[in-house]
C-alpha cells in the first residue's frame, strides 16, 4: 500500500493494516472486515496484546477518518 502501511489478508475475515507510526513506542492496526466493520487496535511499547480495541461501523470509521484527514470542519 503506502510507505509504512503493511497489509495482510485475513482469510474469511478481511484485511489487516499495520501502521508504522515512526516510533517504537506507538503501533496501531486496523482490521477491515468483509461486512464493513472496522476494528482499531492500539498497542503499547513492547506489548503483543492491544491495550485498547475499538469496533466501528463503516459510517463511524468514515467520521473518524475525516477528522484525522482534516477534511471535516465544524461550523
MOQUIWO-V346736 format. One record per residue. N is the residue number from 0. RES is the residue in one small letter. OMEGA is omega in whole degrees, -180 to 180 (none if undefined). D_FIRST is the distance of its C-alpha to the first C-alpha in Angstrom with 2 decimals. Layout:
# MOQUIWO-V346736
N,RES,OMEGA,D_FIRST + N,RES,OMEGA,D_FIRST
This chain:
# MOQUIWO-V346736
0,x,177,0.00 + 1,x,179,3.81 + 2,x,179,6.80 + 3,x,176,8.36 + 4,x,-177,6.14 + 5,x,-174,6.81 + 6,x,176,7.09 + 7,x,176,10.62 + 8,x,176,12.65 + 9,x,-175,15.93 + 10,x,178,18.51 + 11,x,-177,20.74 + 12,x,-176,18.98 + 13,x,-180,15.44 + 14,x,176,12.10 + 15,x,178,11.76 + 16,x,176,9.21 + 17,x,-175,10.64 + 18,x,176,10.61 + 19,x,-178,12.22 + 20,x,177,14.84 + 21,x,-179,16.37 + 22,x,177,19.40 + 23,x,-177,20.80 + 24,x,-178,22.53 + 25,x,179,19.74 + 26,x,174,17.09 + 27,x,173,15.74 + 28,x,176,14.04 + 29,x,175,13.61 + 30,x,176,14.61 + 31,x,-178,14.41 + 32,x,-179,17.40 + 33,x,-179,18.39 + 34,x,178,21.15 + 35,x,178,18.97 + 36,x,177,20.03 + 37,x,175,17.75 + 38,x,178,18.67 + 39,x,180,17.97 + 40,x,178,18.92 + 41,x,-177,20.24 + 42,x,174,21.25 + 43,x,-179,24.03 + 44,x,175,24.26 + 45,x,-178,24.85 + 46,x,177,24.90 + 47,x,179,23.29 + 48,x,-179,24.45 + 49,x,175,23.15 + 50,x,178,25.71 + 51,x,174,24.66 + 52,x,180,23.07 + 53,x,177,22.91 + 54,x,-179,22.72 + 55,x,171,22.04 + 56,x,178,22.57 + 57,x,180,20.14 + 58,x,179,22.51 + 59,x,180,22.73 + 60,x,178,18.99 + 61,x,178,18.95 + 62,x,179,21.87 + 63,x,178,20.37 + 64,x,179,17.12 + 65,x,178,19.50 + 66,x,-179,21.40 + 67,x,-180,18.57 + 68,x,-180,17.27 + 69,x,-179,20.91 + 70,x,178,21.42 + 71,x,178,24.21 + 72,x,179,27.59 + 73,x,-178,30.75 + 74,x,none,34.07
